[in-house]
Amino acid sequence: MQLNLKKPIIFFDLETTGINITKDRIVEISIIKVMPSGEEVEKTRRINPEMPIPAEATAVHHITDEDVAQCPTFKMVAKDLARIFTGCDIAGFNSNRFDIPMLDQEFQRAGVKFDFSKPRFIDVQTIFHKKEQRNLIAAYKFYCGKDLEEAHSANADTRATYEVLKAQLDRYDDLPNDMEKLSEFSSQNRNVDLMGRLIFNDDRKEVINFGKYKGRLAEEVLRQDPGYYSWILKGDFPQNTKDVFTTIKLRLKNA
């Protein structure tokens, strides 16, 4: 089934030096931009992470320090990437929990502003887990009837993710071919920040979703524990999470 698009959607996948959002870096990004007409634009780019690639990461994606030594840094390509993503919805496999927060962190580190509040996010892994409970290799076999060659190659994973979503739409009559509804279905929580450190409750109030204050209203905690905000700013949190806490803090100050 072809996607019912009102605006372009980008499927993307990252290969990285590791899984720590704040400390690790992107070494490869692959993009498939699908237009409402059905036209596809595909691009894969390797990135010099400006840090050694750990052996355990290379064992997964097979990208070495030598492979990226002459490649551009993320800062060198950040503006071009932001331009490509602008005006598009965004889809991936486990993208809501990893790829999108990682990409946001890299944009912020490069000094490039990209508003992740505007796109709708479709996480194909979440749809898969809600329907079948498996990983991308199994999803590709289950929905597409094919073995995923070159798994953990960004391009292969990106293409497989795109094909799996189309096959999911073919398979499930109750799965809407509408990006807004798919975004809602593929969201595990109503995240305020990209990592889901804060989530909205039923009254659209920000609730802390980790640590000793989990389940408490963020406004209430920031009023009662002034040192908590400083701890957030100094902590090992993505910049996007810190920005959301700052927005709440400023709202309280101006109230």
C-alpha positions as CSV (number, residue, x, y, z in Angstrom):
1,M,0.0,0.0,0.0
2,Q,1.3,3.4,-0.9
3,L,1.4,6.0,1.9
4,N,-1.4,8.6,2.0
5,L,0.7,11.7,2.3
6,K,-0.3,15.4,2.6
7,K,3.3,16.4,2.9
8,P,6.7,14.7,2.5
9,I,7.8,12.1,5.0
10,I,11.4,11.2,5.7
11,F,12.4,7.7,6.7
12,F,15.8,7.7,8.3
13,D,18.3,5.6,10.3
14,L,21.5,6.4,12.2
15,E,24.6,4.4,12.8
16,T,26.5,5.8,15.8
17,T,29.5,5.4,18.1
18,G,27.2,4.1,20.8
19,I,23.8,4.5,22.4
20,N,24.5,7.4,24.9
21,I,22.4,10.3,23.5
22,T,24.6,13.0,25.1
23,K,28.1,11.5,24.6
24,D,28.0,9.4,21.4
25,R,28.0,10.7,17.8
26,I,26.6,9.9,14.4
27,V,28.8,8.0,11.9
28,E,26.2,7.4,9.2
29,I,22.8,8.7,8.3
30,S,20.5,7.3,5.6
31,I,17.4,9.1,4.4
32,I,14.5,8.2,2.1
33,K,12.3,11.2,1.4
34,V,9.0,10.2,0.1
35,M,6.9,12.9,-1.6
36,P,3.0,13.0,-1.7
37,S,3.3,12.1,-5.4
38,G,5.2,8.8,-4.5
39,E,8.5,10.1,-5.7
40,E,11.4,9.0,-3.6
41,V,14.7,10.7,-2.9
42,E,17.4,8.5,-1.3
43,K,20.6,9.7,0.3
44,T,23.2,8.1,2.6
45,R,26.1,10.0,4.1
46,R,28.9,9.0,6.4
47,I,30.0,11.4,9.2
48,N,33.3,11.9,10.9
49,P,32.3,11.7,14.6
50,E,35.4,13.5,15.8
51,M,36.0,10.7,18.3
52,P,37.2,7.1,18.1
53,I,34.6,4.5,17.1
54,P,34.5,1.8,19.7
55,A,35.2,-1.7,18.6
56,E,31.8,-2.9,19.8
57,A,30.1,-0.3,17.7
58,T,32.1,-1.2,14.6
59,A,31.2,-4.9,15.2
60,V,27.5,-3.9,14.7
61,H,27.7,-1.5,11.8
62,H,31.1,-2.4,10.3
63,I,32.2,1.3,10.1
64,T,35.8,2.0,11.2
65,D,37.7,5.1,12.0
66,E,39.5,4.8,8.7
67,D,36.2,4.7,6.8
68,V,35.1,8.1,8.1
69,A,38.5,9.8,8.5
70,Q,38.0,11.9,5.3
71,C,34.2,12.4,5.8
72,P,32.6,15.7,6.8
73,T,31.8,16.4,10.4
74,F,28.2,16.7,11.5
75,K,28.6,20.4,11.8
76,M,29.6,20.7,8.2
77,V,26.4,19.0,7.0
78,A,23.9,20.1,9.7
79,K,22.4,23.0,7.8
80,D,21.9,20.9,4.7
81,L,20.3,18.1,6.7
82,A,18.0,20.6,8.5
83,R,16.9,21.9,5.1
84,I,16.1,18.4,3.9
85,F,14.0,17.6,7.0
86,T,12.2,20.9,7.1
87,G,8.5,20.6,6.3
88,C,8.5,16.8,6.5
89,D,7.0,14.2,8.9
90,I,9.6,11.8,10.2
91,A,9.6,8.0,10.4
92,G,12.0,5.4,11.6
93,F,12.5,2.1,13.6
94,N,12.9,2.9,17.3
95,S,13.3,6.5,16.1
96,N,11.2,8.1,18.8
97,R,13.4,6.8,21.6
98,F,16.8,6.9,19.9
99,D,17.3,8.3,16.4
100,I,15.3,11.5,16.8
101,P,16.8,12.5,20.2
102,M,20.3,11.7,18.9
103,L,19.7,13.8,15.8
104,D,18.4,16.7,17.9
105,Q,21.4,16.5,20.1
106,E,23.7,16.7,17.1
107,F,21.8,19.7,15.7
108,Q,22.1,21.5,19.0
109,R,25.8,20.7,19.3
110,A,26.3,22.1,15.7
111,G,24.4,25.3,16.6
112,V,21.6,24.5,14.1
113,K,18.0,25.2,15.2
114,F,15.5,22.6,14.1
115,D,12.0,22.6,15.5
116,F,11.1,19.0,16.3
117,S,7.7,20.1,17.6
118,K,6.4,20.6,14.0
119,P,6.9,17.1,12.4
120,R,4.7,14.1,13.2
121,F,6.7,11.1,14.3
122,I,5.9,7.6,13.0
123,D,7.8,4.9,14.8
124,V,7.5,1.7,12.8
125,Q,9.0,-0.3,15.7
126,T,6.2,0.8,18.0
127,I,3.6,-0.3,15.5
128,F,5.4,-3.6,15.1
129,H,5.6,-4.2,18.8
130,K,2.0,-3.3,19.4
131,K,1.0,-5.8,16.6
132,E,3.7,-8.5,16.7
133,Q,6.4,-7.9,19.4
134,R,9.7,-8.5,17.4
135,N,12.7,-6.6,15.9
136,L,13.4,-5.1,12.5
137,I,15.0,-8.3,11.0
138,A,11.9,-10.3,12.1
139,A,9.6,-7.5,11.0
140,Y,11.1,-7.5,7.5
141,K,10.8,-11.3,7.2
142,F,7.2,-11.3,8.7
143,Y,5.7,-8.4,6.7
144,C,7.8,-8.5,3.5
145,G,8.7,-12.2,3.3
146,K,12.4,-11.3,2.7
147,D,15.6,-11.7,4.6
148,L,17.2,-8.4,5.6
149,E,20.6,-8.4,3.9
150,E,23.3,-6.1,5.4
151,A,21.4,-5.5,8.6
152,H,22.8,-2.6,10.6
153,S,23.7,-0.8,7.4
154,A,21.9,2.5,7.7
155,N,20.7,2.3,4.1
156,A,19.4,-1.3,4.3
157,D,17.7,-0.6,7.6
158,T,16.1,2.6,6.3
159,R,14.8,0.9,3.2
160,A,13.5,-2.1,5.2
161,T,11.7,0.3,7.6
162,Y,10.0,2.1,4.7
163,E,8.9,-1.2,3.2
164,V,7.7,-2.6,6.5
165,L,5.4,0.4,7.1
166,K,3.8,0.0,3.7
167,A,3.3,-3.7,4.3
168,Q,1.8,-3.0,7.8
169,L,-0.8,-0.8,6.1
170,D,-1.6,-3.6,3.7
171,R,-1.9,-6.1,6.5
172,Y,-3.9,-4.3,9.1
173,D,-7.3,-2.9,8.0
174,D,-7.6,-0.9,11.3
175,L,-4.3,0.8,10.8
176,P,-5.0,4.3,9.3
177,N,-3.1,5.4,6.2
178,D,-2.8,8.9,7.7
179,M,0.4,10.3,9.1
180,E,-1.2,12.1,12.0
181,K,-3.1,9.0,13.2
182,L,0.0,6.8,12.6
183,S,2.0,9.2,14.7
184,E,-0.5,8.9,17.5
185,F,-0.6,5.1,17.2
186,S,3.2,4.8,17.2
187,S,3.7,6.9,20.3
188,Q,4.3,5.0,23.5
189,N,3.8,8.1,25.7
190,R,2.7,11.7,25.2
191,N,6.2,13.0,25.4
192,V,6.9,16.7,26.2
193,D,10.6,16.3,25.4
194,L,12.0,14.0,22.8
195,M,13.4,11.5,25.4
196,G,10.1,11.3,27.3
197,R,11.7,12.5,30.6
198,L,8.5,14.6,30.8
199,I,5.1,13.5,29.6
200,F,1.7,15.1,29.4
201,N,-1.1,13.9,31.7
202,D,-4.7,14.0,30.7
203,D,-4.9,17.7,31.5
204,R,-1.9,18.5,29.3
205,K,0.2,19.2,32.3
206,E,3.9,18.3,32.2
207,V,4.7,15.3,34.5
208,I,8.2,14.1,35.4
209,N,8.7,10.6,34.1
210,F,11.9,9.5,35.9
211,G,13.7,9.5,39.2
212,K,12.5,10.4,42.7
213,Y,9.8,12.8,41.4
214,K,8.4,10.4,38.8
215,G,4.6,11.0,38.5
216,R,4.8,14.5,40.0
217,L,3.8,17.7,38.2
218,A,7.0,19.5,36.9
219,E,5.6,22.9,38.0
220,E,5.0,21.6,41.5
221,V,8.5,20.1,41.8
222,L,10.2,23.3,40.4
223,R,8.3,25.4,43.0
224,Q,9.0,23.2,46.0
225,D,12.6,22.2,45.2
226,P,14.5,25.1,43.7
227,G,17.7,23.1,43.5
228,Y,16.1,20.5,41.1
229,Y,16.3,22.8,38.1
230,S,20.0,23.4,38.7
231,W,20.6,19.7,39.0
232,I,18.8,19.2,35.6
233,L,21.0,21.8,33.9
234,K,24.2,20.3,35.3
235,G,23.1,16.7,34.7
236,D,23.8,14.3,31.8
237,F,20.5,15.1,30.0
238,P,20.0,15.9,26.3
239,Q,19.8,19.7,25.6
240,N,16.2,19.3,24.5
241,T,15.2,18.0,27.9
242,K,17.0,20.9,29.6
243,D,15.2,23.3,27.2
244,V,11.8,22.0,28.2
245,F,12.5,22.4,31.9
246,T,13.8,25.9,31.2
247,T,10.5,26.7,29.4
248,I,8.5,25.5,32.4
249,K,10.7,27.5,34.7
250,L,10.3,30.7,32.7
251,R,6.5,30.2,32.6
252,L,6.4,30.0,36.4
253,K,8.6,33.1,36.7
254,N,6.3,35.1,34.4
255,A,3.1,33.8,35.8
